[in-house]
Amino acid sequence: MNDQPQILLFQTTDPAAVRKRLLRFRAAFLKLGPQCRFAAISYTPSAKTEVRRVVLDGIEIEHHIYGPDAMDTLGYPVKGAARPFKLIPGNCDLPPLLFRRAQPQYAQYWVVEDDVEYSGDVHALFAGLDRRQGDLLAAHLARGYDGWTYASMLRAPDAAVTPASSWLVFLTFYRISGPALDLIDRYYRAGWNAHSENAWATILKHGGMSVVDFGGNGEFVAEEDRNKRYQGVANDGFEKSGSFGTMNIRLCAGPQKDLLWHPIKPPRAWLRQTRKRWISIAKWYLDRAARSLR
């Protein structure tokens, strides 16, 4: 058992709406030992930063809510500096960084988004990764490239850092060390900027820290982790296909056991996002057809 203090941060704007999943992840994580803590975190554009206490099935949960006032305290010259502040695209990493500043006593910070599901024993998932070495444990580690959707967001004082020399990693379920969060904070203060999926792996590798892909069958997966924890498609250009990505919006986890799944949405959100995705795909094909006729 890892006896260092650690915390699981469950990212959700509405803890009551995902009560069952939140409590299941909480119970599974706390079973790791007395050194473990749990909290919900979120960014709410209309809120002031505060800590609320939410009672779910008789269990009191701390909900750390960050508003625009918190973003003004970061002091980053580029990252998240545009006003009005928007969490999307690429700023979902800022609430965990704010939490680290407020509560630096933890050696490890685990983060899970509220639309992540696991089709197995959630405690076994945590226990299997608890002693795994690495400054950042996440999914879909890949090399960056110029054609990636958000490659143009990358800014670095080091001119040698370009999209083609950068890294990508998926950040919906991960574990990161306190020193790694501190390094990212320092880099952002120094003027670095990128979509979080591009920034974190690039910064950590630039700073000499380790990034571990904890499963799937990608290029950078160690043999001890290969084909575990999630299904992926190797060398797919960071499309994050498989069980754990962004391409396949689901109402529930698939039948395969012991895998991470994302995104899992309630019916109304599933219909809305599925419609939005198909409109986006249709627009892309129409634009391509129009270009071919010119």
N, C-alpha and C positions, 0 to 999 in steps of 0.2 A: 504494500500500500504506500502510495506517495503521501508523506506526512506534512508536506508543505501546504500553507494556507492557499485555498483556491476557491473560485466562485463561478457559478453558472449564471450568465446573464441571458434572460429569455426576452428577445426583442419582440414587443407587441404593443400596439396602441390601445388594445382593449383586452385586458387579461380575462374578463368574464366571458368573452366570446370564444375563447380557446381554452376554457377552464380545464377540460379533461386532459388535453395534451400538455398544458402547462404543469398541472399537478403530477402527471405521470413522469415527465422529464425531471421535475423537482425531486420526487421521491427516489427515482433511480440514481440521481447524482448524489444526493445526501447519504445514500447507502455506502458511498466510498469511504466515509469516515467523519469524525468530529471536526476535522480541519476544513470541511466543505460548507459553503454558504450558497444562497440562492437569492436572486432579485430579478424583477422585470424592469426593462428599460425601454424608452421610446423617445422619439422626437415628435412634438406636436406644435405646428406652426402658430396656433392661437393661444398657447399656454405660456405661463411663466414657469421657470425652472423650480421644481419642488419635488419632495418625496411624499408620495401618498401611501396609505396603507389600505390594501384591498383584502377583504375576507372572502375566501373561496372554500366552500365545504368545511367551514370552521377553521381554516388555516389562514393566518395572516401573512400576506405577501407584501414586501416593499416594492413599490413601483416608482422608479426614478424617471421623472419626466423632464425632458430638456426642451426649452423653448428658444426662440430667437435670441433672447438675452444671453443664454449660455454660449451660443455661437460667437457672440461678440467678445467673449473672454478668451478665445483660443489664441489670438495673436498671430494667426497664419497670414502672411502677405498675399498668398494666392489661393491655397486650398480652402474652399468654403467661404471665401471672402466676398463673393458677389452678393448683392442685396437687391431684392429680397432673397434670403437664403432658401435653397431648395435641397432636400435630401437626395433627390434623384435628378440627374444621374451621378452615381459614384461617390456620394457623401455619407453612405450608411455606416462608414467606419468611425464617424465623429462621436456618436454617443458612447461607444466603448472607450474612446480616448478621453472623453470628459469624465467618465466614471473612474478611470485609472488615476486621473489627477486628484479626484476627490477621495478616493480610497486606494492608496498605493500599497496597502499592506499585503496584498495577495501576490503569490509567486506565479500563479497561473490564472488566466481568465478564459473561461469557456464561453462561447456565444452560440446561440441557436435562434434562428428566426421562427416565427410562429406558424409558418407554412411548411416546416420540415417535419417529416414523419419517419419513423423507423419500424420496420416490419419484423420485430424481434424483441428480445429482452433488452430494454434500454440500459439497464444497469450493466449488462454484459458489454454493451457498446462502450460505455464510459470506462469500465474496468479494463477493457482491452487496450485502451489508449492511455490509461492513467500513467503508466511508466514508460510510455513511448518517448524516446528522445527527440528533441527538435524545438526550435524557438517558435515556429508556427506549424501547426498540423492542420491541413485543410485538403480540399479536393481539386482535381483537375489542374495540377501544376503543368504549365506549358510555357514555351518560349513566346514572347511577344512578336508582333509583326506589323508592318506599316498599314495593312488593310484591315486591322481589327477595328471594330465599330467606334471605340472611344480612344483610339491611338493618338488622335490630335490633342487630347487633353494633357498629355505628358509634358511636363516642364521640369528641367533639372539644371541646377547650376553647373553640374559636370557635363560638358558638351559631348562627352563620349557616350552618355546615356541617351539612346534613341529608341523609338518603338521596336526596331529590329534587334536591339541588344537588351531589351527589357524582358520582364517575366509577367506571367498571368497566373492567377489562382482564384478559386471560387470560395466566397466567404459567406455562406449561409449557415454552416456548422463548422466550427473550428475551435482550436485551443491556441492561445498565444501567451507567451511569457511576459511578465511585467517589464523586464529590460527591453524586450522587443517593442512593446508599446511605447516605451520611453524613447527608443531610437526613432521610431516613426514620427513621434511628436517633435523631436529635434529637427528632423529632416523637413517636416512641414514648416517649422519656424524659419528654417533656412531658405524657404522659397520653393521647395519641391511641390509638385502638384501632379495628380493623375486620378483617373477613376480608381476607386479603392482596389478593384480586382487587378489593376496594373501596378498601383503604387506599392502595396504592401510587400509583395514578393520581390519587386525590383529594389526597394529600399533595403529590405533585410539582407538580400544577397550582396548589394553594394556595400553594406556595413559589416559584412563578414558573419552574418547570422545564418541559421539553417532554416530551410523551408521543406517540409515533408508532405508528400502526397500520401494520405493514409489509406488509399484503396484504389479500386478500378484497375485498368490495365494500360495506363499511359506510359509514356517514355521514361518518366522519372520515378516510377513506383518501385520501391524495394521489394525483393522477393517475399519478405515476410508479410507484406501488405497486399501483394498482388491478388486481384479478383476478390478482395474482401470489401465489405462495408458499403460499396455502391457499384453499380454497373456503369461503365463508360465506354465510349468509342475512342480508341487511340488515334491520335493525330487528326482530330476532327476540326482543327482550326479554332479551338476553344468555343465551339458551338454548345458544348456541355450536353451532348446527347446521352441517352441512357436513363437510368432511374433517377439520377440526382443532377438536375441542371435547370434549364429555363425553357426548353423547347416544348416539353410535354406537360401541359396543365392538367392535373388530375383531380378527381373528386375524392379518391382514396388511394392508399398505397396498393401496389401491385401484389400478385400472389406469391412472388418470390420472397423467401424468408431472409432475415438478417441483413437487410439492405436499407440504406437511407433513400428517401424519396423527397422530391421537391420539384415544383410547388404543388402542395395539396390544398385545395381551396374549397370553401363551402359553396353550395349550388349557385347562389346569386353572383358571387365573385367569379366562379368558374365560367358562368355564362358571359359575364361582362368581359373578362380577359380573353376568353376564347374568341368572342366576336371581334375584339380589338386586334387580336393576332391575325385572324383571317383577313380583315380589312387591310392590315399592313402588308400581308403577303400578296394580296390582290393588287395593291398599289404598286408594289415592287415589280410585279410582272407587267403591269400596264406601262410603267415607266420604261422598262426594258424594251417592250414592244415599240413604244413611241420613238425611242432612240434608234432602233434598228431601221425605222422607216425614214429617218432623216437623210 
